Amino acid sequence: MTATPLRPATRAKQRLRPAQRRNRRRNLRSALLFISPWIIGFLVFTLWPVLYSGYLSLTDYDVINDPNYVGLDNFRQLLADPKISLSLWNTFIYTVFSVPVHIIVSLLLAMLLNRISGRASGFFRTVFYLPKMTPPVAIGILLLLLFNGQNGLVNTVLGWFGINGPAWTTDPAWIQPGLIIMSLWTLGASTIILLAALQNVPQELYDSARVDGANSWQTTWKITLPMISGSLFFLTIVNTIAAFQTFTEAYTAYFGSGNSTYSNDAALFYAIYLFQQGFEFLHMGYASAMAWVLFVIVLAVTVVQMVVGKRMVYYEGGQ
């Protein structure tokens, strides 16, 4: 059996292969060298803490003494802890109401900004985005000032219309609504994202719809929302994850040092209870178990959103 002679072009290609492999190895080494700070940071400050947290979730660890392996006891204790169910319920209610309100108000503001042109457009974009720059701790303090039941600005404005405002910060029934309304303070980023999506909708679609006699509601429902569904889906996932991790504003307002005058059971979010267990009571093993439970919950919710999103989101170039 005789070997098939290689074509000249094939032999040239084979001669180049070692050189190509050397170039690839050289490029790979250069790439790894440039991104090595990020790789080291990821391994040391992200991956290792996550893995170590998984180990601590199976131990009884108080920071001072060595971890004591207890198996799944921390997870069994979670099921019997009444504050776990309370904090999960508070977090769930906050997420269910705050995320839709956040996105709807952001969309309305984006549609309003989309109608403004010229220098005024840049001015109002800046105005709407500036509150996003406010530190979360300041937002918590601002919440207590604005929603104070006695002399807060919100109740003062309601009084102008003859409405007797509730005790937002002391009545357990009104603490969650106050936090949800206050979460709108940081909707500037979502507004800007949706504004960019609105400006990318082809004008030809609106022109064709008007020729066919479509009104404003029909163009919004049939053109605008489907065309920006990708951005809406992205904001839904991001804001849902953020809502499950809500901590700073509520902690500053209702659990800060010397803040014993306010009722706080209604503001006990899961992340706050996790922080208390880990850094106030030094139950690091228990707090680690709580963190992994939160991770599983957020992962499950995100997977459901991804599955539903595949059927509802329009991607340009997709099927």
C-alpha positions, 0 to 999 in steps of 0.5 A: 500500500503506497502513501498518497503524495501530498499536494505542495500547498498541504506540505507548506501548511504542515511546515507552518504548523509548528510555527503556528503552534509556537505563536499560539503558545506565545499569544496564550502566555501573553494573554495569561500574563495580562489577565493574571491579576484578575485570575489571582484576584478571582481565585483568592477573593472569590472562588476560595471564599465560596469554597471555604464557605461551603466547608464552614456551612458543615461546621460550628465555627465562632471565629475564635475557635477552630471549626467543629464539623457538625455535618448537616446540623446547620441546615436542619437548624434552618428549618426550625428557626422561625426567623428564617421563615420570617426573613424569607417571607419579608424578602419574597414580598419585597422582591415580588412588589419592588421589582415590577414597580421598579421596572414599570416606573423606569419604563415610564420615565424612559418613554418620557425622556425618549420624547425629549430632545436637545439639551433638555434631554441630557439635563433630565438624564443627569437629573434622573441618574444622580440619585443612583450615586447616593450611598446606600447608607445615606438612602437608609437615613433619607428613608427615615427623614422622608417617611417619618410619620410625624413630620416627614416630607411624604406625609406632609405632601399627602396632607396637602391633599387631605390624606392622613399619611400612615406611620411608615417607619413604626407601623409594621404594616407600612414598613415594607411599602415604605421600603419599596417606594424608597427603592425607586430612589435608585432607578436611574440606571434602569431608566438609562438602559431602557432609554437606550433600548427605546432609541434603538427601536427602528422608526420604520416600524412605527411609521408602518404601524401608523400607516396601518392605522395603529394608535399609541397603545397598539404601537406600544404593546405590539412594537415597543415592548417586544423590541425592548423585551431583551432589556426588560428581561435583563433588568428583571433578572438583575433587579430580582437578584438585587432584591433578594440581597437587599441589606444596607438601606433596611439595616441602616434604617431599622437595625443600626446602632442606637436605632431601637425606637423603630419596629424592625421585624417587618424589615428583617430581610434574609441578608440582614439576618444572615449578617446578624448570625455571622458578624453579630452572633459569630455563628459563621457556620450557620451564616454560611449555611444560610448563604448557600440556601440563598444561593440555591433560591436565587439560582432556582428563581433565575433558572425559571426566569431564563426558561420563561424568558426564552419564550417571551424575549425577542432577540434580533437575529434569533429565531 
